[in-house]
Amino acid sequence: MARLIYEFFRPRVSLTVAAPIGVIAQDDKGVVYRAVRSVELADKEEQAFYRLEDREHFMNADFLSRLELVDPASGEHAALDGSDPRVLDVLRDRGTHHFIYSPVEERSGSADKVAAGEVERLEDKDARRELVLRFADEVTRAVLEAI
């Protein structure tokens, strides 16, 4: 069984629509990020600034391996293992007005297969449109909370 969240990117604060740019899946072996490569974002400078061209490598090799959680009682930082179920919740909590994460879903299969299957499905423009519409309220709420 894998847990899954979608990553949406909103390039400018003035835009209310966010594009699905990635899938993050987790199982008892760890967490994996897969980029949705067919999403076209117009501004090349923003792509470079937010590391969107190499986001899959950045997320897998760096970011996801160093997520931390602060213990509210002690204030101490604790590194999270990729299989820790709190990883996806930490990502959702740390979403910004540019990077927004969907609610967690559960799917059968390994994290790698679930992520790969979803990215393949999201290569289709209609599938991306359906995903954006499905999470429109959640994404808008996250944007408003981040501002």
C-alpha positions as CSV (number, residue, x, y, z in Angstrom):
1,M,0.0,0.0,0.0
2,A,1.3,3.5,-0.9
3,R,0.3,6.9,0.3
4,L,0.3,9.6,-2.4
5,I,0.1,13.4,-2.7
6,Y,0.1,15.6,-5.7
7,E,2.4,18.7,-5.9
8,F,0.9,21.8,-7.6
9,F,2.9,24.9,-8.7
10,R,1.5,28.3,-8.9
11,P,4.0,30.7,-10.5
12,R,2.5,34.0,-9.4
13,V,0.5,35.1,-6.5
14,S,-2.0,36.7,-8.8
15,L,-2.9,33.3,-10.4
16,T,-5.6,31.2,-8.7
17,V,-4.9,28.1,-10.8
18,A,-2.0,25.8,-10.0
19,A,-0.4,23.3,-12.4
20,P,0.2,19.7,-11.2
21,I,4.0,19.3,-11.5
22,G,4.7,16.2,-9.4
23,V,3.6,13.1,-7.6
24,I,5.0,12.1,-4.2
25,A,4.4,8.5,-3.1
26,Q,5.5,6.7,0.0
27,D,5.5,3.2,1.3
28,D,7.3,1.3,4.0
29,K,10.5,1.4,2.0
30,G,10.6,5.2,1.6
31,V,9.4,8.1,-0.4
32,V,9.7,8.9,-4.1
33,Y,9.1,12.0,-6.2
34,R,8.2,11.9,-9.9
35,A,7.9,15.0,-12.0
36,V,5.0,15.5,-14.5
37,R,7.2,16.6,-17.5
38,S,4.4,17.5,-19.9
39,V,3.3,20.5,-17.9
40,E,4.3,23.7,-19.8
41,L,5.2,26.7,-17.7
42,A,5.8,29.8,-19.7
43,D,8.4,31.7,-17.7
44,K,11.9,30.1,-18.1
45,E,13.4,32.4,-15.4
46,E,10.8,31.1,-12.9
47,Q,11.5,27.5,-13.9
48,A,15.2,28.1,-13.1
49,F,14.5,30.0,-9.9
50,Y,12.3,27.3,-8.5
51,R,14.5,24.5,-9.9
52,L,11.6,23.1,-11.9
53,E,13.9,21.7,-14.6
54,D,15.7,19.4,-12.2
55,R,13.0,19.2,-9.5
56,E,12.7,15.4,-9.6
57,H,16.4,15.0,-9.0
58,F,16.4,17.8,-6.3
59,M,13.5,16.3,-4.4
60,N,14.8,12.7,-4.5
61,A,18.5,13.4,-3.9
62,D,18.2,16.3,-1.5
63,F,15.0,17.7,-0.2
64,L,13.0,14.6,0.8
65,S,16.0,13.0,2.5
66,R,16.5,15.9,4.9
67,L,12.9,16.7,6.0
68,E,12.7,17.5,9.7
69,L,10.0,17.7,12.3
70,V,10.2,19.9,15.3
71,D,9.0,18.3,18.6
72,P,6.6,20.8,20.1
73,A,7.3,19.8,23.6
74,S,11.1,20.0,23.5
75,G,11.7,22.2,20.4
76,E,14.2,19.7,19.1
77,H,14.5,18.9,15.4
78,A,14.3,15.3,14.4
79,A,15.1,14.0,10.9
80,L,12.3,12.0,9.3
81,D,13.0,8.7,7.6
82,G,11.4,8.4,4.2
83,S,9.1,5.7,5.4
84,D,7.8,7.8,8.3
85,P,4.1,8.4,7.7
86,R,4.5,12.0,8.9
87,V,6.6,12.9,5.8
88,L,3.6,13.7,3.6
89,D,2.0,15.7,6.4
90,V,5.1,17.7,6.9
91,L,5.2,18.5,3.1
92,R,1.6,19.5,3.2
93,D,2.1,21.7,6.3
94,R,5.2,23.4,4.6
95,G,3.4,24.1,1.4
96,T,3.7,27.7,0.3
97,H,1.8,30.0,-2.0
98,H,3.9,28.6,-4.9
99,F,4.1,24.9,-4.0
100,I,0.8,23.4,-2.8
101,Y,0.1,19.7,-1.9
102,S,-3.1,17.7,-2.2
103,P,-4.6,15.7,0.6
104,V,-3.1,12.3,1.2
105,E,-4.6,9.4,-0.8
106,E,-3.9,5.7,-0.4
107,R,-3.3,3.4,-3.4
108,S,-2.4,-0.2,-3.8
109,G,1.1,-0.9,-5.0
110,S,4.6,0.2,-4.2
111,A,5.4,3.9,-4.0
112,D,7.6,3.7,-7.1
113,K,4.9,2.0,-9.2
114,V,2.1,4.3,-7.9
115,A,4.1,7.4,-8.6
116,A,5.2,6.2,-12.1
117,G,1.6,5.2,-12.9
118,E,0.2,8.6,-11.9
119,V,2.8,10.5,-13.8
120,E,2.1,8.5,-16.9
121,R,-1.6,9.2,-16.4
122,L,-1.0,12.9,-16.0
123,E,0.9,13.1,-19.3
124,D,-2.6,13.5,-20.7
125,K,-3.9,17.0,-20.7
126,D,-7.5,15.9,-19.8
127,A,-6.2,13.9,-16.8
128,R,-4.3,17.0,-15.6
129,R,-7.4,19.2,-16.0
130,E,-9.5,16.6,-14.1
131,L,-6.9,16.6,-11.3
132,V,-6.9,20.4,-11.1
133,L,-10.7,20.5,-10.9
134,R,-10.8,17.8,-8.3
135,F,-8.5,19.7,-6.0
136,A,-9.5,23.2,-6.9
137,D,-11.1,24.0,-3.6
138,E,-8.3,22.4,-1.6
139,V,-5.6,24.3,-3.6
140,T,-7.4,27.6,-3.3
141,R,-7.8,27.1,0.5
142,A,-4.0,26.3,0.8
143,V,-3.1,29.4,-1.3
144,L,-5.3,31.6,0.9
145,E,-3.8,30.2,4.1
146,A,-0.2,30.7,2.8
147,I,-0.7,34.4,1.8
